[in-house]
């Protein structure tokens, strides 16, 4: 694939979250080009989500003039919310931020949708979004050159990834590093998005912080608004 200006790029990377989805061209040097973002239609179910992802990938690739039948797109990589069986590209479990997402064969369905659009097959690799983020930080970001990296993200939920030797470790059940679902003091009886109670994510995610603030001091839209209010001295 060639992006405008002749810069080489051969992979489309997708960051698929419960709130928004971003896709971009990524070159062998790690350079990001042609980034696009759309809202994730999570409440409409897996088919709507995969339709939005396919359309977004098509838009990103089309902007580079590389969606033709020559197969110039070598791969699509998807980092998604949820616990992922990476070998099969299937979602094993997910929080209620992505209704119906558990059990979705993301790799197979997205590959089919893209083949219908482009007239040729392309490889699709799917893994947990924080594992993808951690691997990226170890490759070209804050963890570059380090033998081991612990990546922690706080947003709609809380995620973590353990990266050793540049590779995200998934564990025997594909859930290594799920820091957000560790039991913590103060969360007893508080429901987590995974359906259980007592987890870190239930009290410390952006969603949980906004919910708790709203209960104590008046309605806020999300965790970002809480941060803005704190910055103003609240």
DRENDO-1510 file (C-alpha; in Angstrom, 1 decimal, always signed):
<recs>
REC; n; res; u; v; w
REC; 1; UNK; +0.0; +0.0; +0.0 .
REC; 2; UNK; +1.1; +3.5; -0.6 .
REC; 3; UNK; -0.2; +6.5; +1.3 .
REC; 4; UNK; -0.4; +9.9; -0.4 .
REC; 5; UNK; +3.0; +11.2; -1.0 .
REC; 6; UNK; +4.4; +7.8; -1.6 .
REC; 7; UNK; +5.1; +6.9; +2.0 .
REC; 8; UNK; +5.0; +3.1; +2.5 .
REC; 9; UNK; +2.2; +1.6; +4.7 .
REC; 10; UNK; +0.9; -1.9; +4.6 .
REC; 11; UNK; -1.3; -2.4; +7.6 .
REC; 12; UNK; -4.6; -0.9; +8.8 .
REC; 13; UNK; -4.8; -0.6; +12.6 .
REC; 14; UNK; -8.1; -0.4; +14.3 .
REC; 15; UNK; -8.7; +0.6; +18.0 .
REC; 16; UNK; -12.3; -0.6; +18.8 .
REC; 17; UNK; -13.7; +0.6; +22.1 .
REC; 18; UNK; -17.2; +0.8; +23.6 .
REC; 19; UNK; -17.4; +4.6; +22.9 .
REC; 20; UNK; -15.4; +5.2; +19.8 .
REC; 21; UNK; -13.5; +3.4; +17.0 .
REC; 22; UNK; -10.3; +4.8; +15.3 .
REC; 23; UNK; -8.5; +3.4; +12.3 .
REC; 24; UNK; -5.3; +4.5; +10.6 .
REC; 25; UNK; -2.6; +3.3; +8.2 .
REC; 26; UNK; +0.5; +2.2; +10.0 .
REC; 27; UNK; +3.9; +1.8; +8.2 .
REC; 28; UNK; +6.7; -0.6; +9.0 .
REC; 29; UNK; +8.4; +2.3; +10.7 .
REC; 30; UNK; +5.5; +2.8; +13.1 .
REC; 31; UNK; +4.4; +6.0; +11.4 .
REC; 32; UNK; +0.6; +6.6; +11.6 .
REC; 33; UNK; -1.2; +8.1; +8.6 .
REC; 34; UNK; -4.8; +8.9; +7.6 .
REC; 35; UNK; -6.4; +8.5; +11.0 .
REC; 36; UNK; -10.2; +8.5; +11.2 .
REC; 37; UNK; -12.5; +8.2; +14.2 .
REC; 38; UNK; -16.2; +7.4; +14.5 .
REC; 39; UNK; -18.6; +6.7; +17.3 .
REC; 40; UNK; -19.0; +3.0; +18.1 .
REC; 41; UNK; -22.7; +1.9; +17.7 .
REC; 42; UNK; -22.2; -0.6; +20.6 .
REC; 43; UNK; -25.8; -0.4; +21.8 .
REC; 44; UNK; -27.0; -1.6; +18.3 .
REC; 45; UNK; -25.2; -4.9; +18.6 .
REC; 46; UNK; -22.2; -6.7; +17.0 .
REC; 47; UNK; -23.4; -6.6; +13.4 .
REC; 48; UNK; -23.7; -2.8; +13.6 .
REC; 49; UNK; -20.3; -2.5; +15.2 .
REC; 50; UNK; -18.6; -4.7; +12.6 .
REC; 51; UNK; -20.4; -2.8; +9.8 .
REC; 52; UNK; -19.0; +0.5; +11.2 .
REC; 53; UNK; -15.5; -1.0; +11.5 .
REC; 54; UNK; -15.5; -2.2; +7.9 .
REC; 55; UNK; -16.8; +1.1; +6.6 .
REC; 56; UNK; -14.1; +3.0; +8.6 .
REC; 57; UNK; -11.3; +0.7; +7.3 .
REC; 58; UNK; -12.6; +1.1; +3.8 .
REC; 59; UNK; -12.6; +4.9; +4.2 .
REC; 60; UNK; -9.0; +4.9; +5.5 .
REC; 61; UNK; -7.7; +2.6; +2.8 .
REC; 62; UNK; -9.7; +4.4; +0.1 .
REC; 63; UNK; -8.1; +7.7; +1.1 .
REC; 64; UNK; -4.8; +6.2; +0.2 .
REC; 65; UNK; -6.1; +4.8; -3.1 .
REC; 66; UNK; -5.1; +1.3; -2.1 .
REC; 67; UNK; -8.3; -0.7; -1.9 .
REC; 68; UNK; -8.1; -2.2; -5.4 .
REC; 69; UNK; -8.1; -5.9; -6.3 .
REC; 70; UNK; -4.3; -6.2; -6.2 .
REC; 71; UNK; -4.4; -7.1; -2.6 .
REC; 72; UNK; -2.1; -4.2; -1.6 .
REC; 73; UNK; -3.5; -4.1; +1.9 .
REC; 74; UNK; -1.5; -6.9; +3.6 .
REC; 75; UNK; -3.4; -7.0; +6.9 .
REC; 76; UNK; -5.9; -5.4; +9.3 .
REC; 77; UNK; -5.1; -5.5; +13.0 .
REC; 78; UNK; -8.0; -4.9; +15.5 .
REC; 79; UNK; -7.5; -4.1; +19.2 .
REC; 80; UNK; -10.9; -4.5; +20.8 .
REC; 81; UNK; -12.5; -4.3; +24.2 .
REC; 82; UNK; -13.1; -7.7; +25.8 .
REC; 83; UNK; -11.2; -10.9; +26.4 .
REC; 84; UNK; -10.1; -12.3; +23.0 .
REC; 85; UNK; -9.1; -15.8; +21.9 .
REC; 86; UNK; -6.3; -14.4; +19.7 .
REC; 87; UNK; -5.8; -17.7; +17.8 .
REC; 88; UNK; -9.4; -17.6; +16.5 .
REC; 89; UNK; -10.2; -13.9; +16.7 .
REC; 90; UNK; -13.3; -14.6; +18.8 .
REC; 91; UNK; -14.5; -12.5; +21.8 .
REC; 92; UNK; -14.7; -14.8; +24.9 .
REC; 93; UNK; -16.2; -12.2; +27.3 .
REC; 94; UNK; -16.9; -8.5; +27.4 .
REC; 95; UNK; -18.4; -6.0; +29.8 .
REC; 96; UNK; -21.9; -4.5; +29.3 .
REC; 97; UNK; -20.3; -1.5; +27.5 .
REC; 98; UNK; -20.4; -3.8; +24.5 .
REC; 99; UNK; -23.8; -5.6; +24.6 .
REC; 100; UNK; -23.8; -9.0; +22.8 .
REC; 101; UNK; -20.1; -8.7; +22.0 .
REC; 102; UNK; -19.1; -12.0; +23.8 .
REC; 103; UNK; -19.0; -14.9; +21.3 .
REC; 104; UNK; -18.6; -12.7; +18.3 .
REC; 105; UNK; -16.1; -14.1; +15.7 .
REC; 106; UNK; -14.7; -10.7; +14.9 .
REC; 107; UNK; -11.8; -11.9; +12.6 .
REC; 108; UNK; -14.0; -14.1; +10.4 .
REC; 109; UNK; -16.9; -11.6; +10.1 .
REC; 110; UNK; -14.7; -8.6; +9.4 .
REC; 111; UNK; -12.7; -10.5; +6.8 .
REC; 112; UNK; -15.9; -11.5; +5.0 .
REC; 113; UNK; -17.1; -7.9; +5.0 .
REC; 114; UNK; -13.9; -6.5; +3.7 .
REC; 115; UNK; -13.6; -9.1; +1.0 .
REC; 116; UNK; -17.1; -8.2; -0.2 .
REC; 117; UNK; -16.0; -4.5; -0.4 .
REC; 118; UNK; -12.6; -5.0; -2.0 .
REC; 119; UNK; -13.0; -8.2; -4.0 .
REC; 120; UNK; -10.0; -9.9; -2.4 .
REC; 121; UNK; -9.2; -11.5; +0.9 .
REC; 122; UNK; -7.1; -9.9; +3.6 .
REC; 123; UNK; -5.7; -11.2; +6.9 .
REC; 124; UNK; -7.4; -9.9; +10.0 .
REC; 125; UNK; -5.7; -10.2; +13.4 .
REC; 126; UNK; -7.7; -9.5; +16.6 .
REC; 127; UNK; -6.5; -9.1; +20.2 .
REC; 128; UNK; -7.5; -7.2; +23.3 .
REC; 129; UNK; -7.1; -3.4; +22.9 .
REC; 130; UNK; -4.8; -2.9; +25.9 .
REC; 131; UNK; -2.6; -5.8; +24.8 .
REC; 132; UNK; -2.3; -4.1; +21.4 .
REC; 133; UNK; -1.6; -0.8; +23.1 .
REC; 134; UNK; +1.0; -2.3; +25.3 .
REC; 135; UNK; +2.8; -4.0; +22.4 .
REC; 136; UNK; +2.8; -0.7; +20.6 .
REC; 137; UNK; +4.4; +1.1; +23.5 .
REC; 138; UNK; +7.0; -1.6; +23.8 .
REC; 139; UNK; +7.7; -1.4; +20.1 .
REC; 140; UNK; +7.8; +2.4; +19.5 .
REC; 141; UNK; +6.6; +4.2; +22.6 .
REC; 142; UNK; +7.3; +4.7; +26.3 .
REC; 143; UNK; +8.5; +1.1; +26.8 .
REC; 144; UNK; +10.9; +1.0; +23.8 .
REC; 145; UNK; +14.0; -0.8; +24.8 .
REC; 146; UNK; +12.6; -2.2; +28.0 .
REC; 147; UNK; +12.6; -5.9; +28.7 .
REC; 148; UNK; +9.3; -5.9; +30.4 .
REC; 149; UNK; +6.4; -3.4; +30.3 .
REC; 150; UNK; +3.2; -3.1; +32.3 .
REC; 151; UNK; +0.6; -1.0; +30.4 .
REC; 152; UNK; -2.4; +0.3; +32.3 .
REC; 153; UNK; -5.3; +2.2; +30.7 .
REC; 154; UNK; -8.1; +4.0; +32.4 .
REC; 155; UNK; -11.2; +5.0; +30.4 .
REC; 156; UNK; -14.7; +3.5; +30.0 .
REC; 157; UNK; -13.1; +0.6; +31.9 .
REC; 158; UNK; -9.7; -0.3; +33.3 .
REC; 159; UNK; -7.3; -2.5; +31.4 .
REC; 160; UNK; -3.7; -3.7; +31.7 .
REC; 161; UNK; -1.2; -5.6; +29.6 .
REC; 162; UNK; +2.0; -7.5; +30.5 .
REC; 163; UNK; +4.5; -7.3; +27.7 .
REC; 164; UNK; +7.7; -9.4; +27.9 .
REC; 165; UNK; +10.3; -9.4; +25.2 .
REC; 166; UNK; +8.1; -7.2; +23.0 .
REC; 167; UNK; +5.2; -9.7; +23.1 .
REC; 168; UNK; +1.9; -9.3; +25.1 .
REC; 169; UNK; +1.3; -12.3; +27.3 .
REC; 170; UNK; -2.2; -13.6; +27.2 .
REC; 171; UNK; -2.2; -16.3; +29.8 .
REC; 172; UNK; -3.8; -19.7; +29.8 .
REC; 173; UNK; -7.3; -18.2; +29.5 .
REC; 174; UNK; -6.5; -15.1; +27.4 .
REC; 175; UNK; -7.0; -12.8; +30.4 .
REC; 176; UNK; -3.5; -12.2; +31.8 .
REC; 177; UNK; -3.2; -8.6; +33.0 .
REC; 178; UNK; -6.9; -7.9; +33.6 .
REC; 179; UNK; -6.1; -5.5; +36.4 .
REC; 180; UNK; -9.6; -3.9; +36.3 .
REC; 181; UNK; -11.2; -7.1; +37.6 .
REC; 182; UNK; -9.0; -7.5; +40.6 .
REC; 183; UNK; -11.0; -7.3; +43.9 .
REC; 184; UNK; -10.2; -4.1; +45.9 .
REC; 185; UNK; -11.2; -2.6; +49.3 .
REC; 186; UNK; -14.1; -0.1; +48.9 .
REC; 187; UNK; -15.7; -1.9; +46.0 .
REC; 188; UNK; -17.6; -4.5; +48.0 .
REC; 189; UNK; -21.1; -4.9; +46.7 .
REC; 190; UNK; -20.5; -2.4; +43.8 .
REC; 191; UNK; -21.4; -4.0; +40.4 .
REC; 192; UNK; -18.7; -4.0; +37.8 .
REC; 193; UNK; -19.4; -3.9; +34.1 .
REC; 194; UNK; -18.4; -7.5; +33.8 .
REC; 195; UNK; -21.4; -8.4; +36.0 .
REC; 196; UNK; -19.6; -9.2; +39.2 .
REC; 197; UNK; -19.0; -7.0; +42.2 .
REC; 198; UNK; -16.0; -5.7; +44.1 .
REC; 199; UNK; -13.6; -5.0; +41.3 .
REC; 200; UNK; -11.3; -2.1; +40.8 .
REC; 201; UNK; -13.1; -1.1; +37.6 .
REC; 202; UNK; -16.4; -0.7; +39.5 .
REC; 203; UNK; -15.0; +2.2; +41.5 .
REC; 204; UNK; -12.0; +3.6; +39.6 .
REC; 205; UNK; -12.8; +3.7; +35.9 .
REC; 206; UNK; -13.8; +6.9; +34.2 .
REC; 207; UNK; -17.4; +5.7; +34.0 .
REC; 208; UNK; -17.4; +4.8; +37.7 .
REC; 209; UNK; -15.8; +8.1; +38.8 .
REC; 210; UNK; -18.5; +10.0; +36.9 .
REC; 211; UNK; -21.2; +7.9; +38.3 .
REC; 212; UNK; -20.0; +8.4; +41.9 .
REC; 213; UNK; -19.5; +12.1; +41.4 .
REC; 214; UNK; -23.0; +12.5; +40.0 .
REC; 215; UNK; -24.4; +10.7; +43.1 .
REC; 216; UNK; -22.5; +13.0; +45.5 .
REC; 217; UNK; -22.4; +16.4; +43.8 .
REC; 218; UNK; -24.7; +16.7; +40.8 .
REC; 219; UNK; -24.9; +15.2; +37.3 .
REC; 220; UNK; -21.8; +15.1; +35.0 .
REC; 221; UNK; -21.6; +13.8; +31.5 .
REC; 222; UNK; -18.5; +11.6; +31.9 .
REC; 223; UNK; -15.1; +11.3; +33.7 .
REC; 224; UNK; -13.6; +14.0; +31.5 .
REC; 225; UNK; -16.0; +16.5; +33.1 .
REC; 226; UNK; -14.9; +15.4; +36.6 .
REC; 227; UNK; -11.3; +16.0; +35.6 .
REC; 228; UNK; -12.1; +19.5; +34.2 .
REC; 229; UNK; -14.0; +20.4; +37.4 .
REC; 230; UNK; -11.1; +19.2; +39.5 .
REC; 231; UNK; -8.7; +21.3; +37.5 .
REC; 232; UNK; -10.9; +24.3; +38.3 .
REC; 233; UNK; -10.5; +23.6; +42.0 .
REC; 234; UNK; -13.6; +21.5; +42.7 .
</recs>
